[in-house]
Amino acid sequence: MPFFLCLPCISNSLYSLMVSWLQSSMRFSKVTMYMTKWLNHLRL
C-alpha cells in the first residue's frame, strides 16, 4: 500500500482529533468562566 493513499486517512484522523480537542477546550473555557462567575459571586 503506497503512502499517498494513506494520507487522506491520516488527515481525516487529525481533523477529527482537532475537532474533539476544540470541543473539549470550549467546554473547559465554559467551565472556567462559570467558576470565575461563581467565585466572584462568593467574594461579594
C-alpha positions as a printed Julia matrix, in Angstrom:
44×3 Matrix{Float64}:
   0.0    0.0    0.0
   1.55   3.31  -1.08
   1.92   6.1    1.41
  -0.02   8.75  -0.52
  -3.1    6.53  -0.4
  -2.92   6.6    3.37
  -2.61  10.39   3.57
  -6.38  11.03   3.49
  -6.83   8.65   6.42
  -4.16  10.46   8.41
  -5.58  13.89   7.65
  -9.08  12.66   8.48
  -7.98  11.31  11.86
  -6.06  14.53  12.53
  -9.13  16.56  11.67
 -11.36  14.54  14.0
  -8.75  14.82  16.74
  -8.58  18.58  16.31
 -12.37  18.87  16.36
 -12.63  16.85  19.57
  -9.83  18.92  21.12
 -11.63  22.13  20.17
 -14.88  20.86  21.67
 -13.17  19.89  24.91
 -11.36  23.23  25.12
 -14.65  25.07  24.54
 -16.25  23.06  27.31
 -13.27  23.77  29.56
 -13.47  27.51  28.9
 -17.19  27.43  29.69
 -16.46  25.67  32.96
 -13.72  28.14  33.89
 -16.0   31.06  33.06
 -18.72  29.59  35.25
 -16.23  29.02  38.06
 -14.93  32.59  37.91
 -18.51  33.89  38.0
 -19.23  31.7   40.99
 -16.06  32.85  42.78
 -16.89  36.49  42.13
 -20.35  35.91  43.49
 -18.86  34.33  46.62
 -16.47  37.22  47.08
 -19.35  39.71  47.0
